[in-house]
Amino acid sequence: MTDHQFGRFGIATGLDSSPHSLAAAQTAEELGYPAIWLSGGPLPGLQTITDLIDATKTIKFITGVLAIVTYPAADVGATYAALEASAPGRFTVGLGGAHGPRPIERLTAYLEELEVPVDHRVLAALGPRMLELARDHSAGAFPFLITPEYTAEARNVLGPDKLLAVSHLVVQETDPDKARAIARDTISFFPTIPAYAASLERQGFSAADQAELPDHMVDALAAWGTPADIKAKLSEHLAAGADHVAINVITGITGPQPTEQWRALAPTLLR
């Protein structure tokens, strides 16, 4: 497996350039998390990545992901070059968002234009063709909403030497009904996106499963319980061939960063 020095566990969260977000990034770094995957929808702009790196010292940032329809390759390449000069090794370009017709062709053309070294870019690959593209034209893949069984399949496609980083939902709640309700609310959006619906179907979740989100599906896609329970679930991805798991902590509350949950999980995940 590849070594991008991201450690076994990182954080996936949406951040911007606000004081609250910068403070959250500093907290994650102080707790010892080695990497933050910037997720949760379109970023406010490429300047955000620079602001986050400037506000921290060593933690690595990976866009998880930049939509190629929003960010021109020239702009992404210029941002990468500037950050590599000022903070070498701290920014990896994560790309995706090639939805609609001919996504493989669109992303391939973008990668050919992008002036970022292959070992500093990853793809949000879900399907087998996208995983093959990640294998051949990037450092590896960053899939989301997948089971450990699918992680094993992704590793087989990528081969032994490419990065496989998985983003997994986490709910720090021990009550099964409450935990599943929080997870179900987040998961319910993704079957409405064709690429995710197809990915879930490949993983064995039927159309009825995707509509109803039964407990077994929620439990497969979200880790909940005590910190030890959560680590055990996330570690299934590592055992299946992942190099790294980014925890996407959800609380059912919109707005504040889940820094207290990061803090509560850190002693278990990072020891």
C-alpha positions as CSV (number, residue, x, y, z in Angstrom):
1,M,0.0,0.0,0.0
2,T,1.1,3.6,-0.6
3,D,2.2,5.9,2.2
4,H,1.0,9.4,2.0
5,Q,1.7,9.9,5.7
6,F,-2.0,10.6,6.4
7,G,-2.0,8.1,9.2
8,R,-4.7,5.5,9.8
9,F,-7.5,8.0,10.8
10,G,-8.2,11.5,9.7
11,I,-11.2,13.9,9.6
12,A,-13.6,14.6,6.8
13,T,-15.5,17.8,7.2
14,G,-16.6,21.0,5.5
15,L,-14.5,24.1,6.4
16,D,-14.3,27.6,5.1
17,S,-12.2,30.7,5.9
18,S,-14.3,31.8,8.9
19,P,-12.6,32.2,12.3
20,H,-14.7,29.2,13.6
21,S,-13.4,26.9,10.8
22,L,-9.8,28.0,11.2
23,A,-10.1,27.4,14.9
24,A,-11.6,23.9,14.2
25,A,-8.7,23.0,12.0
26,Q,-6.3,24.1,14.7
27,T,-8.1,22.0,17.2
28,A,-7.9,18.9,14.9
29,E,-4.2,19.5,14.6
30,E,-3.7,19.9,18.3
31,L,-5.5,16.7,18.9
32,G,-3.1,14.9,16.7
33,Y,-5.2,14.1,13.6
34,P,-2.8,14.0,10.7
35,A,-5.1,15.0,7.9
36,I,-8.4,16.8,7.0
37,W,-10.4,15.9,3.9
38,L,-12.4,19.0,3.0
39,S,-15.8,17.7,2.2
40,G,-19.4,18.7,2.6
41,G,-20.2,20.4,-0.7
42,P,-18.6,23.0,-2.8
43,L,-15.7,24.9,-1.2
44,P,-16.1,28.7,-0.8
45,G,-13.1,29.0,-3.1
46,L,-9.5,27.9,-3.5
47,Q,-8.4,30.6,-1.2
48,T,-9.9,28.6,1.6
49,I,-7.3,25.9,1.3
50,T,-4.5,28.5,1.5
51,D,-6.2,30.1,4.6
52,L,-6.4,26.8,6.4
53,I,-2.8,25.9,5.7
54,D,-1.7,29.3,6.8
55,A,-3.6,28.9,10.0
56,T,-2.1,25.6,10.9
57,K,1.4,24.1,11.1
58,T,1.7,20.5,10.0
59,I,-1.7,19.0,9.4
60,K,-2.3,17.9,5.8
61,F,-5.3,19.0,3.7
62,I,-6.9,17.1,0.9
63,T,-9.9,18.4,-1.1
64,G,-12.6,15.7,-0.8
65,V,-13.5,16.8,-3.5
66,L,-13.1,19.7,-5.9
67,A,-15.8,19.5,-8.6
68,I,-14.1,19.7,-12.0
69,V,-17.1,21.6,-13.4
70,T,-16.5,24.4,-10.8
71,Y,-12.7,24.7,-10.6
72,P,-10.7,25.2,-13.8
73,A,-7.6,23.0,-14.0
74,A,-5.4,26.0,-14.4
75,D,-6.6,27.6,-11.2
76,V,-6.2,24.3,-9.2
77,G,-2.7,23.9,-10.6
78,A,-1.7,27.4,-9.7
79,T,-3.0,26.9,-6.1
80,Y,-1.2,23.7,-5.8
81,A,2.1,25.2,-7.0
82,A,1.9,28.1,-4.6
83,L,1.2,25.9,-1.7
84,E,3.8,23.4,-2.6
85,A,6.3,26.3,-2.6
86,S,5.2,27.7,0.8
87,A,4.1,24.5,2.6
88,P,5.5,21.5,0.7
89,G,3.6,18.2,1.1
90,R,0.6,19.6,2.9
91,F,-1.9,19.9,0.0
92,T,-3.2,17.0,-2.1
93,V,-5.8,17.7,-4.8
94,G,-8.9,15.5,-4.5
95,L,-11.1,15.7,-7.6
96,G,-14.6,14.5,-8.6
97,G,-17.9,16.0,-9.6
98,A,-17.8,14.7,-13.2
99,H,-21.5,13.8,-13.1
100,G,-23.7,13.7,-16.2
101,P,-22.8,12.3,-19.6
102,R,-19.4,10.9,-20.3
103,P,-17.9,11.5,-16.8
104,I,-14.8,9.3,-17.5
105,E,-13.9,11.2,-20.6
106,R,-14.5,14.6,-19.0
107,L,-12.3,13.7,-16.0
108,T,-9.6,12.2,-18.1
109,A,-9.4,15.4,-20.2
110,Y,-9.2,17.5,-17.0
111,L,-6.4,15.3,-15.6
112,E,-4.4,15.7,-18.8
113,E,-4.7,19.5,-18.4
114,L,-4.0,19.6,-14.7
115,E,-0.4,20.5,-13.7
116,V,-0.3,18.6,-10.4
117,P,2.0,15.6,-10.0
118,V,0.2,12.3,-10.1
119,D,1.2,11.4,-6.6
120,H,-0.5,14.6,-5.2
121,R,-3.9,14.0,-6.7
122,V,-6.7,11.5,-5.8
123,L,-10.1,10.8,-7.3
124,A,-13.5,10.4,-5.6
125,A,-13.9,7.0,-7.3
126,L,-16.9,4.8,-6.7
127,G,-17.4,2.6,-9.8
128,P,-14.9,0.2,-11.3
129,R,-14.1,2.4,-14.3
130,M,-13.5,5.4,-12.0
131,L,-11.3,3.3,-9.8
132,E,-9.3,2.2,-12.9
133,L,-8.9,5.9,-13.8
134,A,-7.7,6.7,-10.2
135,R,-5.2,3.8,-10.5
136,D,-3.8,4.9,-13.8
137,H,-3.8,8.7,-13.4
138,S,-3.6,9.6,-9.7
139,A,-2.2,8.5,-6.4
140,G,-5.4,6.6,-5.6
141,A,-9.0,6.8,-4.6
142,F,-11.2,8.5,-2.0
143,P,-14.6,6.7,-2.0
144,F,-17.5,7.6,0.4
145,L,-20.5,5.6,1.6
146,I,-19.0,2.2,1.0
147,T,-18.9,-1.0,3.1
148,P,-15.7,-2.8,4.1
149,E,-16.6,-5.5,1.5
150,Y,-16.6,-2.9,-1.2
151,T,-13.3,-1.5,0.2
152,A,-11.8,-5.0,-0.5
153,E,-13.1,-4.8,-4.1
154,A,-11.7,-1.3,-4.6
155,R,-8.3,-2.5,-3.3
156,N,-8.3,-5.3,-5.9
157,V,-8.9,-2.8,-8.7
158,L,-6.4,-0.3,-7.5
159,G,-3.7,-2.8,-6.8
160,P,-1.3,-2.9,-3.8
161,D,0.6,0.3,-4.4
162,K,-2.1,3.0,-4.7
163,L,-3.7,5.0,-1.9
164,L,-7.1,3.9,-0.8
165,A,-8.6,6.4,1.7
166,V,-12.2,5.9,2.8
167,S,-14.6,8.4,4.2
168,H,-17.1,6.9,6.7
169,L,-20.0,8.4,8.6
170,V,-19.6,8.4,12.4
171,V,-22.2,9.1,15.0
172,Q,-21.0,9.3,18.6
173,E,-24.3,8.0,20.1
174,T,-24.8,4.8,22.0
175,D,-28.6,4.7,21.8
176,P,-29.3,2.6,18.6
177,D,-32.5,4.4,17.6
178,K,-31.0,7.9,18.1
179,A,-27.8,6.9,16.3
180,R,-29.6,5.4,13.3
181,A,-32.0,8.3,13.0
182,I,-29.0,10.7,12.8
183,A,-27.3,8.5,10.2
184,R,-30.4,7.8,8.2
185,D,-31.1,11.5,7.8
186,T,-27.7,12.1,6.2
187,I,-27.7,8.9,4.1
188,S,-31.2,9.6,2.7
189,F,-29.9,12.3,0.4
190,F,-27.4,10.1,-1.5
191,P,-29.7,7.6,-3.3
192,T,-31.1,10.6,-5.1
193,I,-27.7,11.1,-6.8
194,P,-27.3,8.6,-9.7
195,A,-23.7,7.8,-9.1
196,Y,-24.3,7.0,-5.4
197,A,-27.5,5.1,-6.2
198,A,-25.5,2.9,-8.7
199,S,-22.7,2.5,-6.1
200,L,-25.1,1.4,-3.4
201,E,-26.7,-1.1,-5.8
202,R,-23.3,-2.6,-6.6
203,Q,-22.9,-3.1,-2.9
204,G,-26.1,-5.1,-2.7
205,F,-28.5,-2.5,-1.5
206,S,-31.7,-2.8,-3.6
207,A,-34.0,0.0,-4.7
208,A,-36.2,-0.8,-1.7
209,D,-33.3,-0.6,0.6
210,Q,-32.3,2.8,-0.8
211,A,-35.8,4.1,-0.3
212,E,-36.4,2.7,3.1
213,L,-32.9,2.7,4.6
214,P,-33.4,-0.3,6.9
215,D,-31.2,-0.8,10.0
216,H,-28.8,-3.2,8.4
217,M,-28.0,-0.7,5.6
218,V,-27.6,2.2,8.1
219,D,-25.3,0.1,10.3
220,A,-23.2,-0.9,7.3
221,L,-22.7,2.7,6.2
222,A,-22.3,4.5,9.5
223,A,-20.3,3.7,12.6
224,W,-21.9,4.5,15.9
225,G,-21.7,3.7,19.6
226,T,-18.8,4.2,22.0
227,P,-15.3,5.3,20.7
228,A,-14.2,1.6,20.9
229,D,-17.3,0.5,18.9
230,I,-16.6,3.2,16.3
231,K,-12.9,2.3,16.0
232,A,-13.8,-1.4,15.6
233,K,-16.2,-0.6,12.8
234,L,-13.8,1.8,11.0
235,S,-10.9,-0.7,11.4
236,E,-12.9,-3.1,9.2
237,H,-12.0,-0.9,6.3
238,L,-8.3,-1.1,7.2
239,A,-8.5,-4.8,7.4
240,A,-10.1,-4.9,4.0
241,G,-7.3,-3.0,2.4
242,A,-7.8,0.7,3.1
243,D,-4.7,2.8,4.0
244,H,-6.7,5.5,5.8
245,V,-10.2,6.2,7.1
246,A,-11.5,9.8,7.3
247,I,-14.2,10.1,10.0
248,N,-17.2,12.2,8.8
249,V,-18.8,13.0,12.2
250,I,-22.5,13.8,12.0
251,T,-24.5,15.0,15.0
252,G,-27.9,15.9,13.6
253,I,-27.2,19.5,14.2
254,T,-26.3,21.9,11.3
255,G,-23.7,24.5,11.9
256,P,-20.9,24.0,14.4
257,Q,-17.9,21.8,13.7
258,P,-18.0,18.6,15.8
259,T,-14.8,19.4,17.7
260,E,-16.0,17.8,20.9
261,Q,-16.6,14.6,19.1
262,W,-13.2,14.7,17.5
263,R,-11.8,15.3,21.0
264,A,-13.7,12.4,22.5
265,L,-12.6,10.0,19.7
266,A,-9.0,11.0,19.5
267,P,-7.6,9.0,22.4
268,T,-9.1,5.8,21.0
269,L,-8.5,6.4,17.3
270,L,-5.0,7.9,17.4
271,R,-3.3,5.9,20.1
